[in-house]
């Protein structure tokens, strides 16, 4: 009985938070676009461990385009990605959780 309750509790938490079991991302408008574009190159943990404002996420995308070979995104798609990230993995404050890596160009 305890085992059944425990499994029910785990599934309740997963579904209450609406987490996609395959990607680990919160299910919300645009999550599938983020999964298709971002997880193609790195794990979802890299996304979920970051916290940034819309400008912070845009800066991260621009850095990946300059330094890491990220393709140019359609403006509408880019806006969807940034909106999703800021809403679900945003920083409530204007500063980032940690400073970005210093990369010389």
Secondary structure, DSSP 8 states (H G I E B T S, - for coil): -HHHHHHHHHHHHHHHTTB-TTT--B-STTHHHHHHHHTTTS-HHHHHT----HHHHHHHHHHHHHHS------HHHHHHHHHHHHHHS--SSSS-SS-------
